[in-house]
């Protein structure tokens, strides 16, 4: 039985390699390049311990993403395996194997991070840090697995409490106490998993979706993958609706914009955030210092400006699409008791708040001047309002003009 499961894994993996071998080679080459750059740059950094704060922050954000944002189950097996072994002890063995594999992955990842942080020198401190990071990452995995199956308020409150305590100690302390707390959280989570009731129906449906996507992907059937994804998005449960808010004629459109924004796929926000992270690495760290062109401060600054501008341009298009959808429905007969100017004024509240908060955060991490932050926040919000007004009145987007304006403002922000 276990041999058939392994053969199925090998078969799907072989199909992926056969259809995506060029992409796999490119990814391997990119990883080798990144590893070489890290190996070259890390020994040259004088006070590398200062970067441990960013490592902790990255781990906390990753665990938060796994627990509260990612919708797929942390433990993935074949749906046929679940169906045929649901009431068998063999299913428990398979799940235990998955727990062990995730434990190994967490500690291997932690060891690699620790090995890099201590300049590729093996020492007891490296293993201590690996345990420190690994126990935290594995705690996050177990909490994500519990939350996936849990809906009751008490369990969610326990998960939030454990996550808050472990993350706070992980971020503020490097001693033995966080390791002890994480170990206790791991033991408590495993005991809780042994006794709590899993949502088998939800788990099976998600496994079927993942398996169908993986099978279509292994065959490189893009049409079927797109169809499956659209059907899954249409069936996805929504927890926030417009009637959950105190509605009146003044805030209806603003609330609608807010709901559509939080329903945007988290992957889109992660990708957009990567542009900010790339710009930060270019101008504030020596990661790309030895690379031709990227290592030159002038060129790195220009690329960072493009990265920041790309974040704002694409975020703005998310809101523009919502406006265009609303105007299109109005032209097709949907009655909206407001003029175009009032519509723009009401729906722009959410994007302006988002852009202003993003500018403050980016300005802080980029060490921008206060005047630059103020100019960018005011200038881009005005530019965005002007763009919405032109789109609503003329249906012309003028992408080149507004992209140029965003680039100039991003340059002011990073000066």
N, C-alpha and C positions, 0 to 999 in steps of 0.2 A: 504493500500500500504506500509506504513512504517512498519507495522507489518510483512509483508512478507520479507522485507529487514532484519529485526532483526532476524526472524526465520532462514534465510539463514546463517547469521553470527553464530548463535548458533549451527546450524547443522554442519558447517565446523569446528568450535571450538571443538565440541564434538567428531568429527572424529579424530582430532589431538590428543586430550587427550586419546582417546581409543587406538591409535596406537603408541603413544610416551609417555605413562604415566611413564615409567621407566626413560626416559631421563628428563622429566619434574620434577620428584622427585629429580633427581640428580642436576638439575639446581637450584631448590629451596633450597636444602641442601647447595650447594656452595654459593648461595646468603646469606643464613642465617649465614654461616661461615664468609663470608667477612664482613657482617654487625656487627657480634660479634667482629671481630678483630678491625674494625674501632672504635667501641664503647669502646673497651678496650685500644687502643693505643692513640687515640686523646687526652684524658685528660692528658696523660703523656708527651705530647710534650710541651716544654717550650714556644717556640716562633712559634706558628702555623701560624701566619700571613705571615711568609716567604714562606709558601707553596701556598699562594694565587696566586703567580705569575704562578705556574704550573697549577692551576685551570683556570686562564685566558687563558693561552696558549692552554690548552685542549679545552676550549670553542671555541676559534678562529679556531683551527684546525678542530673541528667538524663542525662549520658553513662553513668553506672553503670546506670541503668534501661534505656537502649537496648541496652547490651551484655549484661547479665546477667539481666534480668528480662523484658523484652519478648520474646514468643515469635514474633511475626509478622516476616516478612522486612523489612529496611529498604528494599529496593527492590521496589516493587510494579508489575507490569505485568499486562496481560490474559493469562489462561491460554491463550487461543486463539493469541495472538501467540507465546507461548513454544512451543506445540505445533507450529505451522507453520514457525517460524523457528529451531528448535532447532539445526539443522545448517547454518544460513545465516549469512553475514557480517552480514546486516542485524540479527540479534539483538545482535551486539557493538556495532553503532552505537546501538541503542536503550539498551543498558546504559550506554554512554558518555554518552549524553544524560541518563540518570538521575543519573549521577555528577556531571555538570555542574550539573544542577538542584539537587541537594543541596548542592553547593559554594556556589551562589548563595544558597540559603536560609540556610546557616550564616553567611555573611558579611553578608547583609542583617539577620539577627537580631542579629549582633554589632554592626553599625553602629547599629541602633536602641538597643541597650543602652548603647553608648558615648555616643551623642548625648544620651541622657537623663542619664547620669552626669555629663556636662560641661555641664549646664544649657542644653541646646539651642543651643550655640554651636559652630559649625564651626571646627575648628583641626587642625593636624597631630597633636596628641595624641589626638584623637577617632579618626582613622584608624589610629593606632598601636594603640590599645586594641581597635579593631575587628579588626585583624589578629591581635592577641593572643588574643581570644576566638574569632574565626572559625576559626583554625587548630586550636584545641583541639576545638571542636564537630565540625569535619569529620574530625578524627582519630578521634573517638568513633564517627562514622557508619561509617567504613571498618573499624574494629575490630569493630563490631557485625555488619557484612556478612560479614567473615571468620569470626567465631565462629558465625554462623548456619549456615554450610556445613561447619564443622570439628567433628570429634569426637575426633581423636587428642590425646593428652596433650601432646605437644611444642608443637603449635600453640596449644592453650589456655594453656600456660605462657608462650609468647611474648606472647600477647594480654594476659595478666595483668601481665606485666612492663612492657610498653609503657604500659598503662593506669596502673599504679602510678607510673611515672616521670613521665609527662606530667601526671598529676593532682597529684602532689606539687609539681612545679615550678610548675604553674599556680596552686596555692593559696598557695605561699610566696614567689613572685617575680613581679615585674611587668616585668622587663627584657627584653632582646633574646634571651637564652639560651633561655627557654621557647618563643619563636617559632621559633627555629632547630631546637630539638628536635621541636616539632610538625611543622614542615615536613619534617624528615628522616623522621618517623614516617609522614607522608602519602605521601611518595615511596616509602618502603619498603613500605607497605601496598599501594599501587597496583602495584608490581612483583610483590609476593606474589600479588595477585589475578590478575594475568596468567598465573601459572603454576600456581596451585592448582586442584584438581578440585572443581567445584561439585556439591552434592547435588541433582541435577536432579529426582529423584523427590519428595523432600521439598518442594522449592521449588514444583513443579507442584501438589502436593496442597494446600499452603497458599494458593497463588494461586486455586485453584478454590474453596476455602472463602471467601476474602475476596471474590471476585467474586460468589459466590452470595449472600452476606450483603448486599453492596452493591446487587445487583439487586433482592433482596427489599425492602431498605430504600428504594430508589428508588420502588418500587410501594407502599410503606407497608404491606407484608404482614407484620404483626407475628407472626401465627401461624407462618408459615414461618420467620421469623427466629428465633423461640424454638425451633422444632423443630431447625433447623440447628445452633444453638448447643449444645443439649443433646446432639445426636449427636456434635458435635465434642469436647465435654468428655468424653464416654464413651470416645472413641477416643484421647484425649490420652495420650501416653506418660508414665509415672510412673517416676521414677528412685530414689525412696526407698521402701523397703518395711520392714515390721516385722521381717523376718528378717535385715535388715542390722545389727541391734543385738543386743548380748548380753542375751538375754531371760531373765527368771525371774519367779516369781509376784509379786515386789515391784514390778517396774517395767513390766510389760506394759501396763497401762492408761495410765501416764504416757507411754510411748513412742507408744502409739496416739494419744493426744491431741496429742503433738508433731507426728506425721506429718500428721494432719488439719489442723493449724494451718498448716504450711508449704505444704500443698496448696491453701490458700485463695487465691482469685484475687488477684493483685497489685493489680488495679484497686480492690478493696475497701479494701485498706490505703492506697492512694493517696488515695481519697476520704476516708477517716477522718483521714488526716494533714492534709488540707486544712482540716478543722475547727480543728486546732491552729494551722495557719498563719494562718487568719482571725482567731482570737483574739489571736495575737501581733501582727498588723498593727493590730488595734483598739487595744490598750493600750500597745504599745511603739513605735509609729511614728506620724507625723503624716499618714499617707495619707488617713485619713477625717476629718481635723481640721475641714475646712470644710463637712462634710455635716450637715444638720440631724439631730438626735438621735444619730447615730453619732459626731458630733464632740464630744459632751458626755462628759466622763470618767466620770460616774456611769452613764450608760446604756451606754457602751462597755464598762465593767467588767461590767455585768450580762450583756450579750450574749456577752462573752468567757467568762463562767462557763458559760453555756448551751453554747457551742461545746466547751469542755473536757469538760463533762458528756456531751455527745452522743458524743464520741469514746469515752469509757469505757462508756457504756450500750450502744452498738452493738457494741463489741469484746466486752463481756460476753455479748451475745446469741449471738455466734459460738460461744462455749464452751457456753452453755446449750443450743444446738441439738444439739451433739455429745452432751451428757449425755442429752437427751431421746431422741435416736436410740438410744443404748445401752440406756436403760431400756425403750424400746418393743420392742427386739429381745429383751430379757430376758423381758418379759411374753408375747412370742409363742413362747417356747420356747428361746431361746439360754441355755445354762447358763453362769453367771458365778459362780465359787466365792467370792464376797465378798458381804457385806451392803451396804446402801445407804451407810452411814456410811464404810465402807472404800473403796467406789467413789469417793465424793466426795473423800475424803482423798487418793486416788491420782491422780485426774484434775485436781485443783486445783493441782498443782505447777507445770505449765506456765503457766496464766493468772496465778498469783501472781507468778512470775518476770517475765512480760511486763508486768503492771501496775506492779510495783515499778520496773523499768527505765524504763518510760514516764514514771512520776511523777518520777523523778530528772532525766530529760532535760527534761521540761516545766518542772519547777521551776527548772532552771538557765536556760533561755531566757526564762522569765518573771520571773527575778530574785526568786523566792519566798524566804521565810524558811525556814531549816532546820527549825524547829518545824512550820511549815505543811506542808512536804514529808513530814515524819515522820507527822503526824496524818493526812494524806490517804492515804499508802501503807498505814498500819495500818488506818485506818477503812474504806477501800474494799475492801481484801482481806477484812476481817471481814464487811462487808456482802455481798460477793459469795459468800462461803462460806455465809452465812445464807440467801441467795436460792437457792443450789443445794440446800441442805437442805430448804427449804420446797417447792421444785419436786419433789424426789424423793419427799417424804412425802405431800404433798397435791395435787400437780399444779396448784397455783395459783401464778401468777407475781407477783401484787401489783405490777404495773408502776408504778402511781402512787406507791406508798409508797417503792419502791427508787429511782425516778427523783428523788423529792424528797430522799432521803438523799444521792444522788450530787451533786445541785445544791448542797446545803449543804456537803459536803466540798470541792467545787470552789471554792466561795466562800472557804473557809478557805485553800485552796492559793494563791489569787490575792490574798489580802489583803496 
